[in-house]
Amino acid sequence: MGKLEKKVAVITGGNSGIGYATAKEFVAQGASVIITGRNEELLSTVSEELGVTGFVSDQSILTDIDQLVGDVKNKYGKVDVLFLNAGVASFMPLEFASEEHFDTLYNTNVKGVYFTIQKFLPIMNDGGAIIFNTSANASVGMPNTSVYASTKAALLSINKVLATELAPRKIRVNAISPGPVVTPVYGKLGLSQEELEGFSTILNKKVLLGRFGQPEEIAKGVLYIASDDASYITGTELHIDGGILVNTVIG
């Protein structure tokens, strides 16, 4: 019997990377899985491949979240696991950061995440699990990531507060903080191939295990927190980072 048998799980941003790997893991563990994405064609392909339900939704648009919650309620009634995986990454030094850069990251990574939880809460089963996907960037002080890192740090703060607020309903609220992981997000940072390779080389030297993580490794951590194996864990942050937090990133 799977660890998520008869559970309904929503994974935001399930088209690729960590979201895709987690959806695949959850299905293997018996869950009914819903994923979201902004690219309708890709979402349809991935949903069919994984055997999950896909809903087109942009986390930065609150009316999209309302529609998503309504669709999930109509199809499944209640939700047991909410994995807040969707987010955007863009790095920029302080002197060049624009208002658009700031708003884009905060609207998706903080505002969108916050209101996704709020709007799903009425259809969350008591005893359910909410999981934030944050980042080691919230803690390491990596150059040029001030806006991105601060969005992830905000989620870590919200994580602790909501763990307290939702404790009366036995809803566990936790966060995972991955280190560098092999996902398409690194191809969206606006770096040239040479810059991207240099960036990867530096990070590999700072990760104690000497490599980027695989999405499947992160998915195993998400499964643990989502399942009854973590029934006495709430308000905490699980680092899945290859040891990068004990080896300071420098410019």
Rosetta silent file (secondary structure, phi, psi, omega in degrees, C-alpha in Angstrom):
SEQUENCE: MGKLEKKVAVITGGNSGIGYATAKEFVAQGASVIITGRNEELLSTVSEELGVTGFVSDQSILTDIDQLVGDVKNKYGKVDVLFLNAGVASFMPLEFASEEHFDTLYNTNVKGVYFTIQKFLPIMNDGGAIIFNTSANASVGMPNTSVYASTKAALLSINKVLATELAPRKIRVNAISPGPVVTPVYGKLGLSQEELEGFSTILNKKVLLGRFGQPEEIAKGVLYIASDDASYITGTELHIDGGILVNTVIG
SCORE:     score description
SCORE:     0.000 S_00000001
   1 L     0.000  133.841 -178.243    0.000    0.000    0.000 S_00000001
   2 L   -72.077  159.171 -177.504    1.342    3.420   -0.968 S_00000001
   3 L   -73.372  -13.694  178.868    2.133    6.110    1.571 S_00000001
   4 L  -121.999   27.453 -178.784   -0.441    8.463    0.027 S_00000001
   5 L   -56.539  130.874  178.005   -3.180    5.934   -0.707 S_00000001
   6 L    68.135   13.437  176.567   -6.615    7.606   -1.055 S_00000001
   7 L   -94.797  149.193  173.815   -5.058   11.062   -0.653 S_00000001
   8 E  -109.165  124.169 -175.490   -5.732   14.000   -2.984 S_00000001
   9 E  -123.847  133.749  174.837   -2.648   16.102   -3.662 S_00000001
  10 E  -108.467  129.074  177.892   -2.295   19.428   -5.477 S_00000001
  11 E  -122.856  113.070  177.833    1.120   20.349   -6.866 S_00000001
  12 L   -79.732  139.642 -178.831    1.484   23.830   -8.317 S_00000001
  13 L    68.043   59.225 -175.291    3.916   24.058  -11.201 S_00000001
  14 L  -102.954   13.545 -177.107    3.988   20.381  -12.101 S_00000001
  15 L   -69.281  -31.761 -172.985    5.082   20.650  -15.729 S_00000001
  16 L  -158.231  177.602  172.415    8.757   19.917  -15.129 S_00000001
  17 H    59.057 -136.241 -176.197   11.584   19.687  -12.632 S_00000001
  18 H   -63.063  -40.341  179.759   10.748   19.164   -8.970 S_00000001
  19 H   -61.970  -43.991  179.015    6.988   19.453   -9.536 S_00000001
  20 H   -63.146  -48.563 -178.437    7.026   16.787  -12.241 S_00000001
  21 H   -62.581  -36.989  179.790    9.199   14.418  -10.186 S_00000001
  22 H   -70.727  -40.289  177.033    6.986   14.893   -7.134 S_00000001
  23 H   -59.665  -43.919  178.976    3.805   14.268   -9.107 S_00000001
  24 H   -61.863  -42.434  179.323    5.308   11.044  -10.429 S_00000001
  25 H   -65.950  -43.164 -179.547    6.320    9.978   -6.901 S_00000001
  26 H   -63.316  -42.266  178.455    2.907   10.826   -5.448 S_00000001
  27 H   -60.728  -43.508  179.720    1.112    8.821   -8.142 S_00000001
  28 H   -62.170  -25.214 -179.203    3.379    5.846   -7.422 S_00000001
  29 L   -96.244   12.491  170.962    2.392    6.144   -3.765 S_00000001
  30 L    95.823    3.113 -177.261   -1.332    5.950   -4.505 S_00000001
  31 L   -81.439  152.336  165.101   -2.394    9.606   -4.515 S_00000001
  32 E   -87.569  122.072 -168.468   -4.857   11.281   -6.847 S_00000001
  33 E  -117.059  135.671  173.109   -2.733   14.156   -8.161 S_00000001
  34 E  -116.462  130.298  174.756   -3.581   17.548   -9.616 S_00000001
  35 E  -119.558  156.509  176.660   -0.834   19.651  -11.211 S_00000001
  36 E  -122.565  161.922  176.958   -0.924   23.201  -12.520 S_00000001
  37 E  -170.860  165.053 -179.452    0.997   25.054  -15.182 S_00000001
  38 L   -97.058  -19.706 -178.961    0.770   28.086  -17.451 S_00000001
  39 L   -95.438  105.733 -173.246    1.572   26.304  -20.722 S_00000001
  40 H   -61.222  -42.525 -177.901   -1.608   24.501  -21.770 S_00000001
  41 H   -64.932  -47.285  179.083    0.025   22.286  -24.391 S_00000001
  42 H   -64.410  -41.487 -179.522    2.850   21.159  -22.116 S_00000001
  43 H   -60.785  -41.813  179.427    0.467   20.673  -19.205 S_00000001
  44 H   -63.449  -43.812  179.796   -1.784   18.448  -21.299 S_00000001
  45 H   -62.591  -47.426 -177.707    1.152   16.319  -22.461 S_00000001
  46 H   -66.463  -41.279 -179.010    2.599   15.929  -18.972 S_00000001
  47 H   -61.133  -42.835  178.749   -0.777   15.205  -17.373 S_00000001
  48 H   -66.640  -40.397 -179.535   -1.458   12.397  -19.820 S_00000001
  49 H   -63.120  -41.158 -176.111    2.048   11.010  -19.375 S_00000001
  50 H   -88.119  -18.493 -175.263    1.806   10.943  -15.582 S_00000001
  51 L    76.512   40.414 -179.039   -1.844    9.979  -15.293 S_00000001
  52 L  -123.470  172.354  174.395   -2.773   13.112  -13.332 S_00000001
  53 E   -94.876  132.640  179.552   -5.268   15.948  -13.674 S_00000001
  54 E  -117.723  133.668  175.579   -3.883   19.192  -15.057 S_00000001
  55 E  -123.762  129.507  176.752   -5.389   22.653  -14.698 S_00000001
  56 E   -70.951  126.480 -177.319   -4.012   25.714  -16.459 S_00000001
  57 L  -160.684  134.862  175.888   -3.357   28.347  -13.807 S_00000001
  58 L  -104.509  113.527 -174.037   -1.063   31.336  -13.306 S_00000001
  59 L   -61.245  -23.850 -178.070   -0.214   31.633   -9.623 S_00000001
  60 L   -80.317   -6.438 -178.498    0.381   35.391   -9.876 S_00000001
  61 L  -111.958  113.630 -173.201   -3.265   35.983  -10.895 S_00000001
  62 H   -63.849  -32.718  177.897   -5.710   35.632   -8.016 S_00000001
  63 H   -66.776  -30.359  174.432   -8.711   34.943  -10.261 S_00000001
  64 H   -64.881  -39.204  178.780   -6.775   31.980  -11.693 S_00000001
  65 H   -64.761  -42.266  177.141   -6.353   30.655   -8.161 S_00000001
  66 H   -57.827  -44.640  179.840  -10.084   31.031   -7.536 S_00000001
  67 H   -63.707  -42.404  179.717  -10.803   29.057  -10.703 S_00000001
  68 H   -60.273  -48.468 -179.527   -8.305   26.378   -9.747 S_00000001
  69 H   -60.879  -41.847  178.383   -9.805   25.884   -6.297 S_00000001
  70 H   -62.176  -42.565  179.394  -13.279   25.698   -7.809 S_00000001
  71 H   -64.460  -43.023  179.778  -12.184   23.121  -10.373 S_00000001
  72 H   -65.555  -42.460  179.549  -10.462   20.971   -7.753 S_00000001
  73 H   -61.921  -43.339 -178.633  -13.459   21.182   -5.423 S_00000001
  74 H   -64.852  -35.705 -175.867  -15.845   20.179   -8.189 S_00000001
  75 H   -88.159  -36.766 -172.820  -13.750   17.187   -9.241 S_00000001
  76 H  -120.785  -17.315  178.926  -12.343   15.936   -5.924 S_00000001
  77 L    84.378  -61.347 -176.833  -14.245   17.678   -3.119 S_00000001
  78 L  -134.500  162.515  179.982  -11.372   17.897   -0.655 S_00000001
  79 E  -125.396  140.095  178.437   -7.566   18.111   -0.670 S_00000001
  80 E  -104.809  -32.235 -176.803   -5.113   16.348    1.660 S_00000001
  81 E  -132.110  131.771  175.397   -1.741   17.640    0.410 S_00000001
  82 E  -125.049  109.465  179.056   -0.845   21.032   -1.037 S_00000001
  83 E  -103.376  109.943 -176.385    2.684   21.335   -2.424 S_00000001
  84 E   -87.426   80.794 -172.506    3.424   24.976   -3.253 S_00000001
  85 L   -97.185  -29.437 -174.912    6.075   24.329   -5.849 S_00000001
  86 L   -62.242  139.626  178.084    5.381   26.941   -8.544 S_00000001
  87 L  -175.848  166.782  177.351    7.740   29.895   -8.623 S_00000001
  88 L  -121.428  149.577  179.228    9.970   32.001  -10.815 S_00000001
  89 L  -127.319  129.670  176.504   13.719   32.590  -10.543 S_00000001
  90 L  -153.525  127.680 -175.502   15.585   35.578  -11.905 S_00000001
  91 L  -108.088  139.988 -178.512   18.888   36.909  -10.597 S_00000001
  92 L  -159.405  135.703  177.645   20.011   40.530  -10.772 S_00000001
  93 L   -67.184  155.910 -175.753   22.493   42.706   -8.833 S_00000001
  94 H   -51.829  -45.595 -173.467   21.049   45.435   -6.628 S_00000001
  95 H   -67.752  -16.954 -179.215   22.136   48.330   -8.842 S_00000001
  96 H  -110.573   -3.914 -177.368   20.308   46.936  -11.877 S_00000001
  97 L   -67.639  132.327 -178.753   17.186   45.520  -10.215 S_00000001
  98 L  -105.020  167.817  175.404   13.997   47.099  -11.543 S_00000001
  99 H   -62.581  -37.911  178.604   10.524   47.460  -10.088 S_00000001
 100 H   -62.458  -43.225  177.196    9.311   44.983  -12.708 S_00000001
 101 H   -58.418  -47.431 -178.812   11.926   42.441  -11.584 S_00000001
 102 H   -62.655  -49.890 -176.031   10.859   42.888   -7.968 S_00000001
 103 H   -66.103  -38.384  179.937    7.115   42.727   -8.643 S_00000001
 104 H   -60.201  -47.245 -178.794    7.347   39.704  -10.937 S_00000001
 105 H   -68.590  -42.717 -177.860    9.135   37.625   -8.315 S_00000001
 106 H   -71.504  -36.436 -179.965    7.012   38.775   -5.386 S_00000001
 107 H   -63.718  -37.725 -179.895    3.685   38.427   -7.196 S_00000001
 108 H   -87.102  -49.701 -170.126    4.401   34.783   -8.045 S_00000001
 109 H   -78.690  -24.408 -178.153    6.684   33.581   -5.258 S_00000001
 110 H  -118.693  -62.300 -178.739    5.026   35.257   -2.283 S_00000001
 111 H   -57.464  -49.182 -178.433    1.642   36.811   -3.071 S_00000001
 112 H   -62.609  -42.021  179.034    0.556   33.921   -5.280 S_00000001
 113 H   -64.554  -46.084 -177.693    1.703   31.289   -2.809 S_00000001
 114 H   -58.645  -48.097 -176.773    0.062   33.038    0.136 S_00000001
 115 H   -77.528  -21.584  171.809   -3.326   33.368   -1.519 S_00000001
 116 H   -62.942  -44.210  177.521   -3.183   29.854   -2.933 S_00000001
 117 H   -63.143  -48.819 -177.612   -3.070   28.589    0.639 S_00000001
 118 H   -56.493  -43.746 -174.883   -5.801   30.953    1.782 S_00000001
 119 H   -77.834  -25.762  176.871   -8.148   29.942   -1.018 S_00000001
 120 H   -82.683  -20.649 -172.431   -7.486   26.197   -0.684 S_00000001
 121 H   -54.099  -41.212  179.917   -7.906   26.212    3.089 S_00000001
 122 H   -63.346  -21.715  179.173  -11.715   25.748    3.081 S_00000001
 123 H  -110.531   14.325  173.491  -11.335   22.504    1.105 S_00000001
 124 E   -83.485  131.814  174.722   -8.277   21.189    2.970 S_00000001
 125 E   -69.569  141.317  171.003   -8.993   18.145    5.104 S_00000001
 126 E   -58.810  140.554 -176.814   -8.108   18.420    8.767 S_00000001
 127 E    85.757    7.204 -179.871   -4.883   16.530    9.319 S_00000001
 128 E   -78.211 -175.243 -178.037   -3.603   17.514    5.873 S_00000001
 129 E  -133.969  132.289  174.353   -0.158   18.722    4.862 S_00000001
 130 E  -115.613  131.625 -175.899    0.992   22.000    3.312 S_00000001
 131 E  -131.470  124.607  175.145    4.523   22.132    1.926 S_00000001
 132 E   -89.970  140.331  167.892    6.449   25.165    0.694 S_00000001
 133 E   -99.479  104.875 -179.112    9.219   24.833   -1.877 S_00000001
 134 L  -103.351 -134.170 -177.426   11.738   27.453   -0.760 S_00000001
 135 L  -170.102  149.332  172.768   15.479   27.508   -1.461 S_00000001
 136 L   -61.365  -21.907  178.462   18.902   27.406    0.096 S_00000001
 137 H   -58.728  -24.677  179.476   19.254   30.889   -1.439 S_00000001
 138 H   -64.777  -17.438 -172.177   17.178   32.214    1.455 S_00000001
 139 H  -122.113  -18.673 -169.268   20.117   31.520    3.765 S_00000001
 140 H   -92.901  -12.496  178.971   23.437   31.553    1.893 S_00000001
 141 L    69.435   37.802 -178.542   23.787   35.203    0.821 S_00000001
 142 L   -71.017  133.107 -178.667   24.597   34.393   -2.806 S_00000001
 143 L   -57.259  146.997  173.571   25.446   37.505   -4.895 S_00000001
 144 L    71.724   11.632 -177.958   22.832   38.913   -7.289 S_00000001
 145 L  -117.003   20.720 -170.582   19.940   37.011   -5.718 S_00000001
 146 H   -57.002  -44.170 -178.512   18.631   39.591   -3.238 S_00000001
 147 H   -71.938  -49.411  179.955   15.064   39.752   -4.560 S_00000001
 148 H   -58.667  -49.062 -178.178   14.731   36.029   -5.281 S_00000001
 149 H   -60.192  -38.705 -178.596   16.313   35.047   -1.958 S_00000001
 150 H   -68.671  -30.378  176.009   14.042   37.408   -0.045 S_00000001
 151 H   -65.786  -38.353 -179.490   10.932   35.835   -1.595 S_00000001
 152 H   -73.478  -34.881  176.010   12.048   32.443   -0.343 S_00000001
 153 H   -65.403  -36.172  177.196   12.922   33.836    3.078 S_00000001
 154 H   -60.803  -40.478  179.036    9.418   35.298    3.263 S_00000001
 155 H   -65.198  -36.242  178.457    7.969   31.831    2.706 S_00000001
 156 H   -64.729  -35.216  177.169   10.081   30.416    5.524 S_00000001
 157 H   -70.322  -45.394  178.273    8.636   33.024    7.857 S_00000001
 158 H   -61.058  -37.506  178.751    5.078   32.366    6.678 S_00000001
 159 H   -52.722  -47.560 -177.785    5.728   28.647    7.130 S_00000001
 160 H   -68.534  -41.066 -178.850    6.249   29.037   10.881 S_00000001
 161 H   -65.636  -45.189 -177.920    3.273   31.343   11.378 S_00000001
 162 H   -69.770  -30.157  175.257    0.847   29.127    9.477 S_00000001
 163 H   -59.296  -37.054  178.118    2.085   26.035   11.302 S_00000001
 164 H   -72.477  -46.663 -176.823    0.893   27.775   14.469 S_00000001
 165 H   -64.486  -35.360 -173.652   -2.372   29.046   13.021 S_00000001
 166 L   -96.777   -0.274  179.095   -3.376   25.723   11.489 S_00000001
 167 H   -57.590  -37.879  178.911   -2.304   23.480   14.365 S_00000001
 168 H   -59.622  -24.021  177.629   -5.859   23.364   15.812 S_00000001
 169 H   -95.820    5.713 -179.774   -6.924   21.632   12.572 S_00000001
 170 L    60.678   24.847  174.863   -3.931   19.270   12.737 S_00000001
 171 L   -86.712  119.178 -179.702   -2.762   20.605    9.370 S_00000001
 172 E   -86.333  134.883 -178.389    1.002   20.282    9.255 S_00000001
 173 E  -123.768  119.648 -177.686    2.891   23.113    7.524 S_00000001
 174 E  -140.837  169.289  179.811    6.513   22.599    6.511 S_00000001
 175 E  -131.429  146.189  167.045    9.071   23.775    3.979 S_00000001
 176 E  -108.199  145.666  177.609   11.739   22.141    1.889 S_00000001
 177 E  -126.336   91.937  179.210   14.831   24.132    0.921 S_00000001
 178 E   -73.101  152.427  167.077   16.614   22.562   -2.041 S_00000001
 179 L   -86.993 -157.501  178.493   20.132   23.440   -3.058 S_00000001
 180 L   -64.351  128.760 -176.555   21.079   23.560   -6.752 S_00000001
 181 E  -128.389  144.874  178.562   18.999   21.013   -8.640 S_00000001
 182 L   -72.797   92.979  177.427   19.097   19.915  -12.272 S_00000001
 183 L  -139.740  164.352  179.398   15.890   21.601  -13.497 S_00000001
 184 H   -62.915  -14.113 -175.657   14.926   23.848  -16.441 S_00000001
 185 H   -59.802  -32.876 -178.416   14.895   26.887  -14.131 S_00000001
 186 H   -69.249  -20.539  176.413   18.628   27.438  -14.597 S_00000001
 187 H   -82.340   -3.632 -177.450   18.066   27.875  -18.314 S_00000001
 188 H  -109.883   15.258 -176.312   15.668   30.758  -17.583 S_00000001
 189 L   -86.600   -4.060  179.998   18.036   32.985  -15.641 S_00000001
 190 L    81.340   17.671 -179.787   19.039   35.065  -18.643 S_00000001
 191 L   -95.415  149.322  173.186   22.641   33.814  -18.583 S_00000001
 192 L   -70.967  166.503  179.735   24.720   32.927  -21.617 S_00000001
 193 H   -59.776  -40.087  179.569   25.840   29.312  -21.973 S_00000001
 194 H   -64.883  -43.142  178.665   29.342   30.307  -20.850 S_00000001
 195 H   -65.273  -39.826 -179.632   27.987   32.169  -17.824 S_00000001
 196 H   -64.451  -41.023  178.586   25.690   29.266  -16.979 S_00000001
 197 H   -65.995  -40.487  177.610   28.569   26.776  -17.108 S_00000001
 198 H   -64.463  -41.001  177.978   30.703   29.039  -14.911 S_00000001
 199 H   -60.903  -44.632  179.752   27.825   29.436  -12.471 S_00000001
 200 H   -64.668  -39.256  179.719   27.380   25.651  -12.304 S_00000001
 201 H   -62.422  -44.223  178.972   31.110   25.107  -11.742 S_00000001
 202 H   -62.178  -46.168 -178.493   31.135   27.512   -8.794 S_00000001
 203 H   -63.963  -41.485  179.375   28.078   25.911   -7.224 S_00000001
 204 H   -58.767  -35.074  179.339   29.438   22.393   -7.619 S_00000001
 205 H   -70.498  -25.318 -177.547   32.537   23.440   -5.692 S_00000001
 206 H   -90.888  -17.794  177.900   30.364   24.758   -2.872 S_00000001
 207 L   -83.905  122.999 -175.853   28.116   21.703   -2.578 S_00000001
 208 L   -57.991  -32.950  179.736   29.772   19.234   -0.221 S_00000001
 209 L   -82.941   -2.177  170.024   28.542   16.299   -2.275 S_00000001
 210 L    73.750   21.915 -179.206   30.116   17.861   -5.364 S_00000001
 211 L  -160.969  163.645  170.917   27.119   17.854   -7.684 S_00000001
 212 L   -72.888  151.641  174.815   23.686   19.279   -8.411 S_00000001
 213 E   -78.899  164.108  175.362   20.767   17.367   -6.957 S_00000001
 214 L  -102.311  145.073  179.682   18.248   15.483   -9.056 S_00000001
 215 H   -53.008  -35.565 -179.251   14.528   16.384   -8.973 S_00000001
 216 H   -64.172  -30.673  178.024   13.740   12.836   -7.876 S_00000001
 217 H   -69.560  -36.950  176.952   15.880   13.312   -4.758 S_00000001
 218 H   -69.312  -40.450 -179.525   13.881   16.391   -3.793 S_00000001
 219 H   -58.294  -35.861  178.159   10.624   14.554   -4.501 S_00000001
 220 H   -62.793  -37.632  177.772   11.572   11.904   -1.933 S_00000001
 221 H   -68.333  -39.861  178.066   11.854   14.642    0.688 S_00000001
 222 H   -63.872  -43.248  178.180    8.484   16.102   -0.268 S_00000001
 223 H   -57.885  -44.804 -179.697    6.900   12.643   -0.033 S_00000001
 224 H   -56.942  -49.008 -177.543    8.314   12.180    3.446 S_00000001
 225 H   -68.016  -33.998 -178.240    6.835   15.448    4.712 S_00000001
 226 H   -73.493  -25.584 -172.722    3.513   14.830    2.969 S_00000001
 227 L   -90.456  173.284  178.107    3.089   11.336    4.391 S_00000001
 228 H   -69.941   -9.901  174.210    2.254   10.034    7.842 S_00000001
 229 H   -60.278  -26.190 -178.912    5.954    9.253    8.273 S_00000001
 230 H  -108.595   32.632 -173.427    6.246   12.939    9.247 S_00000001
 231 L   -63.646  -16.700 -179.702    3.121   12.989   11.418 S_00000001
 232 L  -112.836   23.737 -178.351    4.949   14.736   14.294 S_00000001
 233 L  -120.757  121.692  174.109    6.711   17.356   12.166 S_00000001
 234 L  -152.943  150.265  177.901    5.336   20.859   11.581 S_00000001
 235 L    74.185   18.761 -175.623    6.732   24.373   11.266 S_00000001
 236 L  -115.804  172.648  179.947   10.139   23.146   10.186 S_00000001
 237 E  -124.183  121.957  178.420   12.468   23.459    7.183 S_00000001
 238 E   -98.657  114.797  178.875   13.998   20.403    5.560 S_00000001
 239 E   -83.887  122.128  176.485   17.289   21.189    3.805 S_00000001
 240 E  -124.400   75.549 -163.485   17.859   19.003    0.743 S_00000001
 241 L  -133.591   10.546  179.128   20.947   20.785   -0.509 S_00000001
 242 L    66.192   11.163  178.577   23.944   18.462   -0.668 S_00000001
 243 L    93.284   14.669 -175.681   25.527   20.346    2.224 S_00000001
 244 H   -67.182  -26.996 -177.467   25.719   23.788    0.611 S_00000001
 245 H   -71.558  -15.136  177.382   24.547   25.575    3.757 S_00000001
 246 H  -104.258   14.883  179.213   27.660   24.545    5.629 S_00000001
 247 L  -141.248   89.201 -168.191   29.956   25.722    2.826 S_00000001
 248 L   -51.285  133.221  173.901   29.439   29.460    2.269 S_00000001
 249 L   -81.161  130.612  177.802   28.812   30.678   -1.266 S_00000001
 250 L  -124.492  161.842 -178.932   31.067   33.581   -2.204 S_00000001
 251 L   -77.568    0.000    0.000   31.268   35.801   -5.245 S_00000001
